[in-house]
Amino acid sequence: MTRPTAAVPKPPDSAASAASAARSGPGGLLLWCLCDNAGRIAIAVIGGLLYQLALIGLPWCVERAVDQGITVDDPPATLRWAGVIAAVSVAAALGEIVLGWQSTVSATLTGNRLYLRLADRIGVLDEAALDRYGEGDLSMRGTRDVDLMRTWLMGFASFVTGVVGFTVMIIAILGLDPLLAVVGLACVPPLVLINTVLFPKWFGAANADLSAAHGARADAVEELLSASAAVRGLGGERALVERHDERSSHVTRHTLVTARVSASWAAASPFVPGLAIGVGLAVGGLAVLRDDMSIGGIVAFTSWMSMLVLWVGVLTLRLSQLSQARTAARRLVEVFATEPALAGPTNPAPLPVTGDLVADGVAVRREGRTILAPTSLTARPGELVALTGPMASGKTTLLRVLAHLSAPSEGTVRYGAVPLHQAAPDELRARVAYVPQRPVTVSGTLADNLRLGGEFSDEELREACRLAALDDYLAERPDGLETPLGEGGNTLSGGQSQRLALARALLRNPSVLLLDDVTSAVDTETEKAIVERLTSRRDGLTVVFATHRPAVLAAADRVITLEHAAAPAATDEERVSAGG
Ligand SMILES: Nc1ncnc2c1ncn2[C@@H]1O[C@H](COP(=O)(O)OP(=O)(O)OP(=O)(O)O)[C@@H](O)[C@H]1O
């Protein structure tokens, strides 16, 4: 394996658009969704208009057919009008197909892009930035919230055409009879009040509570699934089940509140035009008796008003979807607006391929407590530096600072004379690899877990397994690199997953390897093999190894012993108890 060159992977290109969506808030994100597939939405609106106009035209045709088409002296007129009505029905069907098809395709494509943007954003956030979200809550944002946006988008064209249809219909009624038009228009103010002021406010508030409850419940499910097996013997699963039950009851309560508001909204809107039909029938009926209006006219009026009842129902549904989408957009924008806790510099300094890793008076305080007392160390290319000390003395904390996964409260860390906070994050990741105490294994094969999206040949995978002393495991498996590891890698022993994580880090050919007690679960023979293979490399790999194990301490060029933060702070030299 050769040392990495200066080339580093580019960050996802959607980061910029995610940031711009965040800047313009939920409204900006909704607008972005509409613009993303504007062409298809426009075609859907055209299809929807054809559908609506054909539907509005039908009662008008029926009116003409009743008044002019059914006459004794002109039988062909009846057939003509029947043909016109059939043609209008075909136009309505075609329009509906275009509306439905294009709306579904555009909403699906945009929904997928939105999901990918969210996944990209989560991918660039570090642990500290993601700490404010629970894992379940975050997955709810990527599923339920994206789905709510998709549902709103799917109905958007039908909403636009519904509004246009509503307006055209009122104009049509106006042409029929001014008094009936007054009855139709009288519906508008109460409908506006119900659909844009009263219910969106109640429904929006209820839906925001429901989304938060879903997020909290998803966190509890996540804990129940991932932690209950570990605490079963201790009876701890009861507490997790109870927490899940409590959060589920919140979801139920908020679902009922939302359903109550939604049902009242759905009933209140069509009630208004329904009432107007009664009034219009009385007004129109009296006009017919006075001979001021034809029977066909009153048929057209009642048909249009019945249609209006249906449309108001549909528009109400679309408005409630908009209200849900606004809540979802707010939750998604929160994630887009989240910045990495350790944001990269605007003008990063280039990192050399090789150099000393130097910590200078690094200390960490959390919640008012010092968890790492001021510490200095130098690890030169090719050195194995062991880090030891009592439990909770800050070994992991120091390694995470050396990897720039968390920031020190005081002091600096430099690699090749460049302070870590001035380096580009991707370049830093390519130089410095951190293997945690409890490594993560994903579902998939051994090769999937080693590659994790990187491009490496099978030969390189085998060599990394050899260096990490995972070659015995590989040799024993008939499927070799393609051996499935089970869900979350649950077929591996603790020691095997530690060695897998070590192999994964070695594969990336870092200049510095930070190992957090990665031999704690392996036997002494295997540990000896790992240490020998790491130290026999002649390519200048620097290893900083947090450990209590005698074999590692014996092989180290230098041992640095940390004290508890409460103990008086010591200098680097005072702590060096072995080697250089
Ligand atoms: N994010 C955090 N917030 C608050 N305290 C923390 C945080 N991370 C670690 N600590 C505390 O800092 C102290 C040092 O933890 P650390 O894991 O660095 O010790 P360690 O020497 O690696 O321990 P061990 O040998 O048991 O692995 C502990 O008391 C721990 O509880």
The ligand as an SDF file (V2000), in Angstrom:
LIG
                    3D

 31 33  0  0  0  0  0  0  0  0999 V2000
  -19.3630   14.0470   25.8140 N   0  0  0  0  0  0  0  0  0  0  0  0
  -19.0660   13.9690   27.1060 C   0  0  0  0  0  0  0  0  0  0  0  0
  -19.6910   14.7830   27.9690 N   0  0  0  0  0  0  0  0  0  0  0  0
  -19.4190   14.7330   29.2970 C   0  0  0  0  0  0  0  0  0  0  0  0
  -18.5060   13.8890   29.8590 N   0  0  0  0  0  0  0  0  0  0  0  0
  -17.8670   13.0400   29.0410 C   0  0  0  0  0  0  0  0  0  0  0  0
  -18.1030   13.0320   27.6330 C   0  0  0  0  0  0  0  0  0  0  0  0
  -17.3120   12.0820   27.0790 N   0  0  0  0  0  0  0  0  0  0  0  0
  -16.6220   11.5200   28.0920 C   0  0  0  0  0  0  0  0  0  0  0  0
  -16.9470   12.0910   29.2720 N   0  0  0  0  0  0  0  0  0  0  0  0
  -16.3580   11.7880   30.5750 C   0  0  0  0  0  0  0  0  0  0  0  0
  -14.9900   12.0470   30.4580 O   0  0  0  0  0  0  0  0  0  0  0  0
  -14.2350   11.1730   31.2700 C   0  0  0  0  0  0  0  0  0  0  0  0
  -13.1330   10.5540   30.4180 C   0  0  0  0  0  0  0  0  0  0  0  0
  -13.7440    9.6730   29.5000 O   0  0  0  0  0  0  0  0  0  0  0  0
  -12.8720    8.8350   28.4660 P   0  0  0  0  0  0  0  0  0  0  0  0
  -13.8090    7.9370   27.7410 O   0  0  0  0  0  0  0  0  0  0  0  0
  -12.0670    9.7660   27.6610 O   0  0  0  0  0  0  0  0  0  0  0  0
  -11.9220    8.0090   29.4260 O   0  0  0  0  0  0  0  0  0  0  0  0
  -11.0070    6.7590   29.1100 P   0  0  0  0  0  0  0  0  0  0  0  0
   -9.7200    7.0160   29.7800 O   0  0  0  0  0  0  0  0  0  0  0  0
  -10.9750    6.4700   27.6620 O   0  0  0  0  0  0  0  0  0  0  0  0
  -11.8230    5.6260   29.8720 O   0  0  0  0  0  0  0  0  0  0  0  0
  -11.7450    4.0270   29.7190 P   0  0  0  0  0  0  0  0  0  0  0  0
  -10.3640    3.5930   30.0450 O   0  0  0  0  0  0  0  0  0  0  0  0
  -12.7610    3.5680   30.7090 O   0  0  0  0  0  0  0  0  0  0  0  0
  -12.1370    3.7260   28.3040 O   0  0  0  0  0  0  0  0  0  0  0  0
  -15.2110   10.1710   31.8360 C   0  0  0  0  0  0  0  0  0  0  0  0
  -15.4820   10.5450   33.1820 O   0  0  0  0  0  0  0  0  0  0  0  0
  -16.4440   10.3240   30.9790 C   0  0  0  0  0  0  0  0  0  0  0  0
  -17.6060   10.0800   31.7280 O   0  0  0  0  0  0  0  0  0  0  0  0
  1  2  1  0
  2  3  1  0
  2  7  2  0
  3  4  2  0
  4  5  1  0
  5  6  2  0
  6  7  1  0
  6 10  1  0
  7  8  1  0
  8  9  2  0
  9 10  1  0
 10 11  1  0
 11 12  1  0
 11 30  1  0
 12 13  1  0
 13 14  1  0
 13 28  1  0
 14 15  1  0
 15 16  1  0
 16 17  2  0
 16 18  1  0
 16 19  1  0
 19 20  1  0
 20 21  2  0
 20 22  1  0
 20 23  1  0
 23 24  1  0
 24 25  2  0
 24 26  1  0
 24 27  1  0
 28 29  1  0
 28 30  1  0
 30 31  1  0
M  END
$$$$
